[in-house]
Amino acid sequence: MTYVIAQPRVDVKDKACIEECPVDCVYEGQRSLYIHPDECVDWGACEPVCPVEAIFYEDDVPQEWKGYCQANVEFFDELGSPGGAAKLGLIERDHSLIAALPPQDLEG
């Protein structure tokens, strides 16, 4: 089990969860952040600092965002397990689920 970042996080630039993660498993895509399912140790430090309440324990992801569980896993299909997000920095792509979303209205 792992934590998952869902739709409310798309296009939000705040990176507090990256700074709070003790194992450096929160990776930055073009428009969203992703938690590596094999590197996450279920600490949960990321969840309370998310400014838009978009981080959920995998079993607790609301039904409307269940697709983000699979998107989170598939994002790492090409990357494998790099052993830490800091080594990679910004990854110039997103999972197709996120890439297909229109820009999110962050003001309302």
DAMO-V136842 format. One record per pair of residues at least 6 apart in sequence whose ideal C-beta (glycine too) atoms are under 7 Angstrom apart, sorted by the first residue. I is the first residue (numbers start at 1). GAP is how many residues later the second one is. D is the distance in whole Angstrom. If there is no record, write none. Layout:
((I;GAP;D) (I;GAP;D))
This chain:
((1;41;6) (1;56;7) (1;57;5) (1;58;7) (2;33;6) (2;35;4) (2;38;4) (2;40;7) (2;56;6) (3;32;5) (3;37;6) (3;41;7) (3;43;6) (3;44;6) (3;52;5) (3;53;7) (3;54;6) (3;55;7) (4;31;6) (4;52;6) (4;54;5) (4;57;5) (4;64;6) (4;65;5) (4;68;5) (5;27;6) (5;28;5) (5;29;6) (5;30;6) (5;49;6) (5;50;5) (5;63;7) (5;67;7) (6;48;5) (6;50;6) (6;55;6) (6;59;4) (6;62;4) (7;47;7) (7;58;5) (7;61;7) (8;44;4) (8;45;7) (8;46;4) (9;23;6) (9;24;6) (9;41;7) (9;43;6) (9;45;4) (10;21;6) (10;22;5) (10;88;6) (10;91;6) (10;94;5) (11;20;6) (11;92;6) (11;93;4) (11;95;6) (12;39;7) (12;40;5) (12;94;7) (14;37;5) (16;33;4) (16;35;7) (17;9;5) (17;16;7) (17;29;4) (17;32;6) (17;33;5) (17;38;6) (18;8;5) (18;15;7) (18;67;7) (20;25;4) (20;26;5) (20;29;5) (21;24;6) (21;25;5) (22;21;6) (22;23;6) (23;16;6) (23;18;5) (24;60;4) (24;61;5) (24;62;5) (25;10;6) (25;11;4) (25;14;4) (25;15;5) (25;60;7) (26;7;5) (26;9;6) (26;20;6) (26;59;6) (27;6;7) (27;7;5) (27;9;6) (27;58;4) (27;61;7) (27;64;6) (28;57;7) (28;62;5) (28;63;6) (29;46;7) (29;62;5) (29;64;6) (29;65;4) (29;69;7) (30;62;6) (30;63;6) (30;64;5) (31;63;5) (31;67;6) (32;62;6) (32;66;5) (34;38;5) (34;41;5) (35;37;6) (36;40;6) (36;45;7) (37;35;7) (37;36;5) (38;43;5) (39;42;6) (46;9;5) (47;8;5) (58;11;6) (61;7;6) (61;8;6) (67;30;6) (71;24;4) (71;26;4) (71;27;7) (74;21;6) (75;20;5) (82;6;6))
